[in-house]
Amino acid sequence: MPRRQNAIDGRPADSNRRAWSIAMALVVWMAIVGVRLVQLQITKHDELAAKARNQQLGAIETSPTRGQLLDRQGRELARSIDTESFFADPREIANVDDTARKIASITGQKKDDISSRIGEAKDSNKKFVWLIRRLDLTTATKLDAMNLDGVYSRREPKRYYPNDALAAHVLGFVGTDEIGLSGVEQYYNEKIRGEAGKLYLERDGSRERRVFDSYEVQPHPGQTVVLTIDQTIQYRTEQALFAAVQNAHAKSGTAIVMDPHTGEILALANAPAFDPNQPPKDATDARVNGALQTIYEPGSTFKIVAYSAAIDKGLVTPEDKIDCQMGSITVAGRLIHDGHSYGVLTVADALAKSSNVGAIKLGLMVGNESMYDFAKRLGFGSRTGIDLPGESAGILRPLNRWQPSSIGSIAIGQEVGVTPLQMATAYSVIANGGSWVKPHVVRTILFQAKTDSRPALKAETVEKLRGMMEGVTLHGTARKAQVEGYTAAGKTGTAQKIDPKTHTYSATKYIGSFVGFAPVINPSVVIIVVIDEPQGAYHGGDVAAPVFREIAEQILPDLNVTPDVEVKTGTQLIAQNNQPSPQQLKDEEQREATLPQVTARNFSGRTSEVVLAVATNRAAVMPDLRGQSVRDAARACAHLGLMLEAVGEGKALRQTPAPGTEVDSGQRVQVEFGRGGP
C-alpha cells in the first residue's frame, strides 16, 4: 500500500514538468517568431517591400519632350512631335507567329524579325520587349484597333526637323533613345532633353501575371534654345555652296557666315549634307562637320599672319617696296616659286597679287618667334571653343619642331593645318578692328550668350590690312569676289593637297578658298568658302571667290546693310571709291570735291547712270566691258580714271570707245546695258 501511494503521489510532479517544458518551448518558439518578425518587418522591410513591389510592377522609362531649336528670328528649326511606341509582355502572347504577322501587316516590319524577338524574350521569361518605337499616329491607330493580347502602347515624342537638311551640321540629330548624337543636339543635350519619366505597370498574382493597372510619373520637357543661325541666310549660303560644289565636280565644300563683332555664326554649311530626320547609320562623309573638323593646308589665306606681324611691329607699311626677285627665293636650300614673275612691288600689291616671295620675305623679316606668336594671336593651333562637338585644334607645331626652311613654308600657308572656322575667326580680327572673338551658335538658352573676346592686333594695323585686302578684290587675285553694290575685301587661297600614297604634294588635287568681309568699312559679315578638289579650274579666285560674292549679294540686303551706292530720284549716281585702302577716305573726299558736276541724261526713257572717277593723268587701253554688270564696269573705269555714262540696266551690251582703243584719264565712256545678248 505505501508503494502505490508513492506512485500516485508522483504523477502531479511529472505533469508539472511536461507543462513547464511545453511552456518553455512555446516561449522559445514565440521568441524566434518575434525575432523573425522584427527582422522581416523592421530590418528587411524596405528590401522585401521592394521585391514584392517589383513582382507586382513593371517600369518603363518614358522619353521627355526635347526643347525646340529656333533660329535668331524665332523660326522653328527642330521640334518634337507625338508618336506611339508598342511593346509586349511575351508571357501573355499565346500564338507568337500570328501576333507577329498581324503587327507586320500594319507596320511594314518583317514578320520573322518580330516573331524572333518575342520568342527569345518568352524563352528567357522576360516580361517586356519593344516591338516598334515612335510610330506615326495614323499607323498606330490601326495597330491599336487590333487589340492584340500582350501588346501595349505608349505615347513618345520623336524629333522632327521641318526643313530637312537645312543647317543639319549645326542642329545635329538624335538617336532612338532621343539622346543627341551630333551638333547642338549633342552639345546641349542635358538642357534640351529634359528629365525622363516612368510608366509603372501593376500585375496580379496569377500565373499569367496580367497587367490590371498602370500609372505614370510625367517627364519634364527640355529647354528651348535660340540659335545665332538665320534660316534665310543659311538657306542662301547652302544653295550657293551646293551649286558651286556640283558645278566644280568637287569632293566637298564648306561655307561660313559670321558676325565679326559678336562671333555669332549666321550660317554654317557643308556639302555633302544629310537629313537629320533620316541620318546615315554610319559615320559617313556627309555627317562630318567639315567647317570645324576638317583640317587643310590653307595656302595664301594664311599669308595674313606674316603681313599682320610685319605691319603690327612697324617693320613695313603698305606703301613700302619689296623686291619679289622675279618670282623665286631660296630658304635653307629650298627653292620656292611665285605663280608669276614679279619684280619690285609695294607691300600692298604683293598681297593683292599673292606673291609667295613677298610673304616669305616678310616672314623672314619678323622671324620665327613673331610668326608663331602672331599665328597664335589669330587663333591658329587652338580650338576656337565653339559650342559644337568634335572641333579640331588644327596643326601649328611648336617652335622647337620647326625646320630651318619652315619659316618659308609657314609664311605661305604650308606646314600648317587649319579649319575653315579658324580662318573665318582670324579674318574677323581684321574686320572688327583687332579683337579675336570666340564664335558661337547659341544665342539664348535660359541666358543671353555674351561676347568672349581678347585683343589680337592693333587698330592701326587692321585699318591698313583692310585697305590692302580691298586691293585684292579690286586689282588682285579676287576680282570675282567684287560684290554688286558693296565694297569687299579678302584673300584667296590655292593649296595643293598631300597625296596619301606618295606623301608629297599632289599635282592634280587642290583646295581653293576665299575668305573676306563686306563692306570694307564697318564690315557686317565675314564669309569663308572652301572648295575641296575642284575639277578643272581650281584657284581660289575662280572657284571660291564667286561663291563669296553670290552669298554676300544676297544676304547683305537681308541684314539691312546700306549699299556703297548713293541713290537719287530718277537716276543712280554711283560714287565709286577709287581709294586703294580705307585709310585714304579723307584724301578721296578732297579729290571728289574737285570733280566737275555731271548731270544724268535719259535715253529713250531708260535710266542713265554716270559714274564719276578720279583722273589718274595717264593714257590707257579701253577694256572690253561687254557682259559686265554696271558695278563691275564702274570699277574697271574708275581704276583707269574714266567717266562712265551707263545707259540702261543689266549687262553691258555695247560700248564707246571700242575695246582696245587708247583712252585718256578723265575721258567719258558710254556703255549701253540691257537684258539681252550683245
C-alpha positions in Angstrom: 0.0 0.0 0.0 2.7 2.5 0.8 4.4 1.8 -2.6 1.1 2.6 -4.6 0.7 5.7 -2.5 4.2 6.9 -3.6 3.3 6.2 -7.3 0.1 8.2 -7.1 1.8 11.0 -5.3 4.5 11.2 -8.1 2.0 11.9 -11.0 1.4 15.5 -10.3 5.2 16.2 -10.4 5.6 14.6 -13.9 2.6 16.7 -15.3 4.1 19.9 -14.0 7.4 19.1 -15.7 5.7 18.4 -19.0 3.7 21.6 -18.7 6.7 23.5 -17.9 8.6 22.1 -20.9 5.7 22.9 -23.2 5.5 26.4 -21.9 9.2 26.9 -22.3 9.1 25.6 -25.9 6.2 27.9 -26.6 8.1 30.8 -25.2 11.2 29.9 -27.2 9.1 29.5 -30.4 7.4 32.8 -29.8 10.7 34.5 -29.3 12.1 33.0 -32.5 8.9 34.1 -34.4 9.1 37.5 -32.7 12.8 38.0 -33.7 12.0 36.9 -37.2 9.0 39.2 -37.4 11.2 42.1 -36.2 13.7 41.1 -38.8 11.1 41.0 -41.6 9.1 44.0 -40.5 11.8 46.3 -39.5 15.3 45.2 -40.5 14.5 44.0 -44.0 11.2 45.8 -44.5 12.4 48.1 -47.3 14.2 45.3 -49.1 11.3 42.9 -49.0 8.8 45.5 -49.9 10.8 46.5 -52.9 11.0 42.9 -54.0 7.2 42.5 -53.6 6.6 45.7 -55.5 8.9 44.6 -58.3 7.0 41.4 -58.7 3.8 43.4 -59.0 5.2 46.3 -61.0 7.0 46.7 -64.4 8.6 50.0 -65.0 9.3 51.6 -68.4 11.3 54.8 -68.8 9.5 57.4 -70.9 11.3 60.0 -73.0 10.8 63.6 -72.2 9.9 66.1 -74.9 13.0 67.8 -76.1 13.1 71.6 -76.3 12.6 73.5 -79.5 15.5 74.8 -81.6 14.8 78.2 -83.1 16.7 80.5 -85.4 17.6 84.0 -84.4 14.2 85.3 -85.7 12.2 82.7 -83.7 11.6 80.4 -86.7 11.4 76.7 -85.9 14.4 74.5 -86.8 13.6 71.4 -84.7 10.7 70.3 -82.6 9.3 67.1 -81.1 6.1 65.5 -82.4 3.8 62.9 -80.8 4.2 59.3 -81.8 3.2 55.9 -80.3 5.6 53.1 -79.3 4.5 49.5 -78.9 5.8 46.9 -76.5 4.8 43.4 -75.5 4.7 41.1 -72.5 5.7 37.8 -74.2 4.1 35.7 -71.4 0.7 36.9 -72.4 1.1 36.0 -76.1 -0.3 32.6 -76.9 0.4 32.5 -80.6 3.6 34.3 -81.3 3.6 33.8 -85.1 0.1 35.0 -85.5 0.7 38.1 -83.4 3.9 38.9 -85.4 2.1 38.5 -88.7 -0.7 41.0 -87.7 1.8 43.5 -86.4 3.9 43.3 -89.6 0.9 43.8 -91.8 0.4 47.3 -90.2 4.0 48.5 -89.5 5.7 47.0 -92.6 8.3 45.2 -90.5 9.5 41.7 -91.3 7.3 39.1 -89.6 10.2 36.8 -88.8 12.1 39.6 -87.0 9.1 40.4 -84.8 8.4 36.7 -84.1 12.1 36.0 -83.2 12.2 39.0 -80.8 9.1 37.9 -79.0 10.1 34.3 -78.9 13.5 34.9 -77.5 12.0 37.1 -74.8 9.4 34.5 -74.0 12.0 31.7 -73.7 14.0 33.9 -71.3 10.8 34.5 -69.3 11.2 38.3 -69.9 8.1 40.4 -69.2 9.0 43.3 -71.6 10.2 43.7 -75.2 9.9 46.6 -77.6 8.1 45.9 -80.8 8.4 49.2 -82.6 9.4 52.7 -81.4 7.8 56.0 -82.4 5.2 55.0 -84.9 3.2 57.8 -86.6 -0.2 58.2 -85.0 -2.2 57.3 -88.2 -0.5 53.9 -88.4 -0.5 53.5 -84.6 -4.3 53.9 -84.6 -4.7 50.9 -86.9 -2.4 48.7 -84.7 -4.3 49.8 -81.6 -7.6 48.7 -83.2 -6.4 45.1 -83.4 -6.4 44.9 -79.6 -3.8 42.1 -79.5 -3.2 40.2 -76.3 0.0 41.1 -74.6 0.6 44.1 -76.9 0.6 47.5 -75.3 1.4 51.1 -76.4 2.9 54.2 -75.0 2.9 57.8 -76.4 6.5 59.0 -77.0 7.9 62.2 -78.6 10.0 62.0 -81.8 12.5 64.6 -83.0 11.4 66.3 -86.2 13.3 68.8 -88.4 10.8 70.6 -90.6 13.4 72.0 -93.0 15.0 68.6 -93.7 18.7 69.0 -94.4 18.9 72.8 -93.7 21.6 73.5 -91.1 22.0 69.8 -90.4 25.6 70.1 -89.2 24.6 72.8 -86.8 21.5 71.2 -85.4 22.8 67.6 -85.4 20.4 64.7 -84.8 19.2 62.3 -82.0 19.2 58.5 -81.6 16.3 56.2 -81.0 16.5 57.0 -77.3 16.2 60.7 -78.0 19.9 61.4 -77.0 21.7 64.0 -79.1 24.4 62.4 -81.2 25.9 65.5 -83.0 25.6 69.2 -83.4 23.7 71.4 -80.9 21.5 68.4 -80.1 24.6 66.7 -78.6 26.5 69.7 -77.1 23.4 71.0 -75.2 21.8 67.6 -74.8 21.3 67.8 -71.0 19.5 71.1 -71.3 17.5 70.3 -74.4 16.5 66.7 -73.4 14.7 67.4 -70.1 14.1 64.7 -67.4 12.8 61.2 -68.3 9.6 59.9 -66.7 8.4 56.4 -65.6 5.5 54.2 -66.6 4.6 51.6 -64.0 2.5 48.6 -64.8 0.8 46.7 -61.9 0.3 43.0 -62.3 -1.9 40.5 -60.5 -0.8 37.4 -58.6 -1.9 34.9 -61.2 0.4 32.6 -63.1 -0.1 34.8 -66.2 0.9 38.0 -64.2 -1.6 40.1 -66.2 -1.5 43.9 -66.1 -4.5 45.2 -64.3 -3.5 48.9 -63.7 -0.8 51.4 -64.5 0.3 54.9 -63.5 3.0 57.3 -64.7 5.5 59.8 -63.4 5.4 62.5 -66.0 8.7 63.5 -67.7 9.8 67.2 -67.6 10.3 68.8 -71.1 13.6 70.3 -72.1 14.6 73.9 -72.6 14.0 75.9 -75.8 17.2 77.0 -77.5 17.6 80.1 -79.7 20.4 79.8 -82.2 22.5 82.5 -83.9 21.7 81.0 -87.2 19.4 82.9 -89.6 17.2 80.5 -91.5 17.2 82.7 -94.7 20.9 83.3 -94.7 21.6 79.6 -94.0 19.4 78.7 -97.0 21.1 81.1 -99.3 24.5 80.0 -98.2 23.7 76.4 -98.7 22.2 76.9 -102.2 25.3 78.9 -103.3 27.7 76.3 -101.9 25.9 73.2 -103.2 25.7 74.7 -106.7 29.5 75.6 -106.6 30.5 72.1 -105.5 28.3 70.5 -108.1 29.5 72.8 -110.9 33.1 72.2 -110.0 32.6 68.4 -109.6 34.3 68.9 -106.2 34.7 66.3 -103.4 33.2 68.6 -100.8 32.9 72.2 -99.7 32.3 74.5 -96.7 30.9 78.0 -96.3 30.6 80.0 -93.1 28.9 83.4 -92.5 30.0 85.1 -89.2 29.3 88.4 -87.5 32.9 89.6 -86.8 31.8 91.8 -83.9 29.9 89.3 -81.8 31.2 85.9 -83.0 27.7 84.8 -83.9 27.5 82.2 -86.7 24.8 83.3 -89.1 25.2 80.3 -91.4 27.4 77.2 -91.5 27.1 74.9 -94.4 28.9 71.7 -95.6 28.5 69.8 -98.8 27.6 67.0 -98.9 24.9 67.3 -96.2 22.4 64.9 -94.7 18.8 64.8 -93.5 18.7 64.6 -89.7 15.2 63.1 -89.9 16.9 60.1 -91.5 20.6 60.3 -90.6 23.1 57.9 -92.0 23.7 54.9 -89.7 27.5 55.0 -90.1 29.9 57.9 -89.8 29.9 58.9 -93.5 31.5 62.0 -95.0 28.1 63.6 -95.1 27.9 63.6 -91.3 31.3 65.2 -90.8 31.1 68.8 -89.9 34.0 70.0 -92.2 33.7 73.6 -91.0 35.3 72.7 -87.7 36.6 69.1 -88.1 38.4 69.1 -91.5 42.0 70.2 -91.4 43.6 71.6 -94.6 46.7 73.5 -95.6 45.3 77.0 -96.2 47.9 78.3 -98.7 47.8 82.0 -99.4 44.9 82.9 -97.0 47.5 82.2 -94.2 49.8 85.0 -95.6 47.8 87.4 -93.4 49.9 86.2 -90.5 53.2 87.4 -92.0 51.6 90.7 -93.1 49.9 91.3 -89.7 53.2 90.6 -87.9 55.3 92.9 -90.1 52.8 95.8 -90.0 51.9 95.4 -86.3 55.6 95.5 -85.4 56.1 98.6 -87.5 58.6 96.9 -89.9 56.7 97.9 -93.1 53.9 100.0 -94.4 51.5 99.1 -97.3 53.4 101.7 -99.5 56.9 100.3 -98.9 58.6 98.5 -101.7 59.5 94.8 -101.7 61.7 93.0 -104.3 59.9 89.8 -105.3 63.0 88.7 -107.2 61.2 87.8 -110.4 59.3 85.0 -108.7 61.8 82.9 -106.8 63.5 82.7 -103.5 65.7 80.1 -101.7 65.1 79.4 -98.0 67.5 77.0 -96.2 68.3 75.3 -99.5 64.7 75.1 -100.6 63.7 76.9 -103.8 60.2 78.4 -103.7 58.5 80.0 -106.8 55.8 82.5 -107.4 52.9 81.8 -109.8 54.1 84.8 -111.9 57.4 86.6 -112.2 57.1 89.8 -110.1 59.8 92.4 -109.6 59.6 95.3 -107.2 56.1 95.6 -105.7 54.6 97.6 -102.9 53.7 95.6 -99.8 50.0 96.1 -100.7 50.5 94.9 -104.3 52.5 91.9 -103.1 49.4 90.9 -101.1 47.0 91.7 -103.9 49.0 89.6 -106.4 49.6 86.9 -103.7 53.3 86.8 -104.1 54.9 83.9 -102.3 58.3 85.7 -102.3 56.8 88.8 -100.8 55.2 86.9 -97.9 58.3 84.8 -97.3 60.5 88.0 -97.1 58.1 89.4 -94.5 58.2 86.2 -92.6 62.0 86.2 -92.6 61.9 89.9 -91.5 59.7 89.2 -88.4 61.4 85.9 -87.5 60.2 82.5 -86.3 59.2 83.7 -82.8 57.0 86.5 -84.1 55.4 84.4 -86.8 54.5 81.8 -84.2 53.2 84.4 -81.8 51.0 86.2 -84.4 49.7 82.9 -85.6 48.6 82.1 -82.0 47.2 85.6 -81.6 44.9 85.0 -84.6 43.8 81.7 -83.1 45.6 79.1 -85.1 46.8 75.9 -83.4 44.0 76.0 -80.9 40.3 75.2 -80.8 38.1 78.2 -81.1 35.8 76.9 -78.3 32.7 77.0 -80.4 29.7 75.3 -78.8 29.6 72.3 -81.2 31.2 68.9 -80.6 34.2 67.5 -82.4 36.2 70.6 -83.1 39.8 70.2 -84.2 42.6 72.3 -83.0 44.4 72.3 -86.3 48.1 72.0 -86.7 50.7 74.5 -85.6 53.9 72.9 -84.5 55.8 74.4 -81.6 59.0 76.4 -82.5 61.3 73.6 -81.3 59.9 71.4 -84.1 60.4 73.9 -86.9 63.0 73.0 -89.6 65.3 75.7 -91.0 63.1 76.0 -94.0 59.8 76.1 -92.1 59.6 79.9 -92.0 59.5 79.8 -95.8 56.7 77.3 -95.8 54.6 78.7 -93.0 54.6 82.2 -94.4 52.8 80.9 -97.4 50.4 78.6 -95.6 52.3 75.3 -95.8 53.3 73.0 -92.9 50.2 74.2 -91.0 46.7 72.9 -90.8 43.6 75.0 -90.2 39.9 74.6 -90.1 37.5 76.9 -92.1 36.2 78.1 -88.8 39.6 79.1 -87.5 40.3 81.0 -90.7 37.0 82.9 -90.6 37.6 83.8 -86.9 41.1 85.0 -87.8 39.8 87.3 -90.5 37.2 88.6 -88.1 40.1 90.2 -86.2 40.8 92.4 -89.2 37.1 93.1 -89.8 36.2 94.1 -86.3 39.2 96.3 -85.5 41.7 94.0 -83.9 39.9 91.6 -81.4 39.8 87.9 -81.6 36.2 86.9 -80.9 35.0 83.4 -79.9 32.5 82.0 -82.4 29.2 80.5 -81.1 25.9 79.1 -82.5 23.6 79.5 -79.5 22.2 82.9 -78.7 20.0 82.2 -75.7 19.2 79.1 -73.6 17.9 80.5 -70.3 20.6 83.0 -70.5 21.9 85.5 -73.1 25.2 84.5 -74.7 27.9 87.0 -74.1 30.7 88.0 -76.5 34.0 86.5 -75.5 37.0 88.4 -77.0 40.6 89.3 -76.5 42.9 91.9 -78.2 44.9 90.4 -81.1 46.1 93.2 -83.4 46.5 97.0 -83.1 43.7 99.1 -84.6 46.0 100.9 -86.9 47.3 97.5 -88.2 43.9 96.2 -89.1 43.0 99.5 -90.8 45.9 99.1 -93.1 45.2 95.5 -93.7 41.6 96.2 -94.6 42.7 98.6 -97.4 45.3 96.1 -98.7 42.7 93.3 -98.7 40.3 95.5 -100.6 43.0 95.8 -103.2 42.9 92.0 -103.6 39.3 92.2 -104.8 39.8 95.4 -106.9 43.0 94.6 -108.8 44.4 91.4 -107.3 43.5 87.6 -107.4 40.0 88.0 -106.1 38.3 90.3 -108.7 35.5 87.7 -108.9 34.7 88.5 -105.2 33.6 92.0 -106.0 30.1 92.5 -104.6 27.3 94.3 -106.5 26.5 97.4 -104.5 29.1 96.9 -101.8 32.8 97.2 -101.2 34.5 93.9 -100.2 37.9 92.8 -99.1 39.6 89.4 -98.6 42.2 86.9 -99.7 42.3 83.9 -102.0 44.0 80.7 -101.2 45.0 77.8 -103.5 46.7 74.8 -101.8 48.0 71.5 -103.1 46.8 68.5 -101.2 49.2 65.9 -99.9 49.0 62.6 -101.8 48.4 59.9 -99.2 50.3 57.4 -101.3 53.5 59.4 -102.1 53.3 61.7 -99.1 54.2 64.6 -101.4 52.1 67.4 -102.9 49.6 66.2 -105.5 49.8 67.6 -109.0 46.1 67.2 -109.5 44.3 67.7 -106.2 43.8 71.2 -104.8 41.8 73.2 -102.3 40.6 76.6 -103.5 39.4 79.1 -100.9 38.4 82.7 -100.3 37.8 84.4 -97.0 36.7 88.0 -96.9 34.3 90.6 -95.5 31.9 93.3 -96.6 31.5 96.2 -96.6 35.2 97.2 -96.2 34.4 100.0 -93.7 32.5 98.7 -90.6 32.1 95.1 -92.0 28.9 93.3 -91.2 29.9 89.8 -92.2 32.9 87.6 -92.6 32.4 84.8 -95.2 34.7 81.9 -95.9 34.3 79.5 -98.8 36.4 76.4 -99.2 36.1 74.0 -102.2 37.9 70.7 -101.9 39.3 69.0 -105.0 37.5 71.0 -107.7 37.9 69.7 -111.2 39.1 72.0 -114.0 39.6 75.5 -112.6 40.9 75.2 -109.1 42.3 78.5 -108.0 40.5 80.1 -105.0 39.8 83.2 -107.1 38.0 81.1 -109.7 36.0 78.6 -107.6 35.5 80.2 -104.1 35.5 83.9 -104.7 32.4 83.8 -106.9 30.5 81.9 -104.1 31.5 84.6 -101.6 30.1 87.2 -104.0 26.9 85.3 -104.5 26.3 84.9 -100.8 27.2 88.5 -99.9 25.0 90.0 -102.6 22.0 88.0 -101.3 22.4 88.3 -97.5 23.7 91.9 -97.1 20.3 93.3 -98.0 18.7 90.8 -95.7 20.8 92.3 -92.9 19.7 95.8 -93.8 23.3 96.8 -94.7 23.4 100.1 -96.6 25.0 99.6 -100.1 28.0 101.7 -101.1 25.8 103.4 -103.6 24.2 106.9 -103.5 20.7 106.7 -105.0 19.0 109.8 -106.3 15.4 110.1 -107.6 15.2 109.2 -111.3 18.9 108.5 -111.7 21.5 106.4 -109.9 24.8 108.2 -109.2 27.4 105.7 -108.2 30.4 107.3 -106.5 33.0 104.6 -106.9 35.5 104.6 -104.2 38.8 104.9 -106.0 41.0 104.7 -102.9 43.3 101.7 -102.6 42.5 101.5 -98.9 40.0 102.8 -96.3 42.6 105.0 -94.6 42.7 107.2 -97.7 39.0 108.2 -97.5 39.8 111.7 -96.4 42.0 112.2 -99.4 39.3 110.7 -101.6 36.8 113.2 -100.3 39.1 116.1 -101.1 39.6 114.8 -104.6 35.9 114.3 -105.2 35.3 117.9 -104.2 37.4 119.0 -107.3 35.3 116.8 -109.7 33.0 118.6 -112.2 29.3 118.4 -111.8 27.8 115.8 -114.1 24.1 115.6 -114.9 22.5 112.3 -115.7 20.7 112.2 -119.0 17.8 110.0 -120.2 17.9 108.0 -123.4 14.6 106.6 -124.8 13.1 106.6 -121.3 15.8 104.4 -119.9 17.8 105.3 -116.7 21.2 106.6 -117.4 24.0 106.2 -114.8 27.0 108.4 -114.7 29.9 107.0 -112.8 32.4 109.6 -111.5 36.0 108.6 -111.4 39.2 110.3 -110.3 41.6 111.1 -113.1 45.0 109.4 -112.9 46.6 111.6 -115.7 47.7 108.6 -117.8 46.8 107.0 -121.1 45.3 103.6 -121.1 43.7 100.9 -123.3 40.0 100.7 -123.2 38.9 97.3 -121.7 36.2 95.1 -123.1 33.2 95.7 -120.7 30.7 93.6 -122.6 28.9 91.1 -120.3 29.8 93.0 -117.2 27.3 94.5 -114.7 27.1 98.2 -114.0 29.0 97.8 -110.8 31.8 95.8 -112.4 32.1 98.2 -115.3 32.2 101.1 -112.9 35.1 99.6 -111.0 37.0 99.0 -114.2 36.5 102.5 -115.4 37.3 104.0 -112.1 40.6 102.1 -111.9 41.6 103.8 -115.3 40.3 107.3 -114.3 37.4 107.2 -116.9 34.0 108.7 -116.5 31.4 106.0 -117.2 28.0 107.0 -118.7 25.8 103.9 -118.2 22.6 103.6 -120.2 20.0 101.0 -119.1 20.3 98.2 -116.7 21.6 94.6 -116.7 24.8 93.5 -118.5 26.9 95.6 -120.8 25.9 95.2 -124.5 27.7 97.9 -126.4 30.4 100.4 -125.6 32.1 103.5 -126.9 35.1 103.7 -127.3 35.6 100.2 -128.6 37.7 97.7 -126.7 41.4 98.2 -127.4 41.1 101.9 -128.1 43.6 104.2 -126.4 41.8 106.4 -123.8 42.9 109.3 -121.6 42.2 109.7 -118.0 39.0 111.8 -117.4 37.6 110.7 -120.8 33.9 109.9 -120.9 32.9 106.3 -121.8 29.4 105.4 -122.8 28.1 101.8 -122.2 24.7 100.5 -123.0 23.3 97.9 -120.7 20.4 95.5 -121.2 19.0 92.1 -120.5 19.6 90.6 -123.9 22.8 89.4 -125.6 25.3 91.7 -127.4 
